Every structure is written in structure tokens, then in C-alpha cells.
């Protein structure tokens, strides 16, 4: 990490732009989970990019991914408030296609099966999991997405959400428990 104190504003903006571009997939994925569709997610990420460049002088180094995703999160909430609507949910198939292999393996059942029957069964499992994940209260769904899909640490999530690390751990635990209960109650898991 270069010495930020010696950087002029143009250099900071370049650094922030590069940081945002490296984490563009994570930003878009978070926005999709929070807003529920491609168009709004794309608009929110664009807004966040503009805001990040305008706020480049405030970036003090440290975890750039958490800093950037915090801006994306705030832009998503501002967009929801501005449009006066509640959160909408993500189309399951479209989201699964965009997660990417590494994230999909952490959250979704294996979809690399060779047989059409296995592919169909995996798609059904994925759909059941996403239905239940969508049904979780926002506070649990958000920390699960940040931890399990975006692979942020507890500390990074706590900083992003401005909550104590213990609250992050508690929400993750309760969210996982609620997800497992919902899957079991619906006969989706043994």
C-alpha cells in the first residue's frame, strides 16, 4: 500500500478507482442481494463508484474492500429510501449464474454434475436454499451474504455495518440457525 499521506487528490482517486474495479463483482453481488435486480444494482454500484471517487480524500488505507462495500451498501439503502419501496428479491437462476465458482461452492450445492438428472437436482437444491435465504430477516441475510459469499471477516462486517463484532457473530449464528430450521421445516433438508 502506498503512503497515502504523500498522495495528491488525483493519485488518491486513481487508487480508489483501481480498488473499486478490483472489487466490482463483490459490489455488484451485494447490491443485487440488497436491491433485487440487475438494473437497480448496476445503478447503485455506479452511484457508489462516483461517491467513492468524490470521497477519495477520506480513504485512509486499510481494508479497501470493506471501505468500498460500505459505500455500495449506503448507496443501495439510499436508492431504496429514494424510491420509497421495500427490498425486492433476486431471481434465483440469474444470481446463481453470476455468483462465480468459488462463491457458489461456499453457498450452493455442487452444480458441476455431468448428468442432466444431477444438474436438475442441484438446481432444485439451489432454488430451495435461495428461497429460504431470501425469506430471512434483512439483518441475518445481510451478514450471511457478507460472510459466506463475499468472505469478509467478522471485523470487516462489524466495521461496514457499524455494529459490535459480537453482534455480527450473533447474527451469523442466528441467521444460520434460522436458515437450517427453515430448510428442515419445509422438508428441504433431512
KAGI-V904085 format. One record per helix or strand. SS is the DSSP state (alpha for helix, beta for strand). FROM is the first residue (numbers start at 1). LEN is the number of residues. Records with the same first field share a line. If there is no record, write none. Layout:
SS: FROM-LEN ; FROM-LEN
This chain:
alpha: 4-3 ; 9-14 ; 24-12 ; 38-17 ; 56-3 ; 64-19 ; 92-8 ; 101-7 ; 116-20 ; 138-12 ; 154-8 ; 165-21
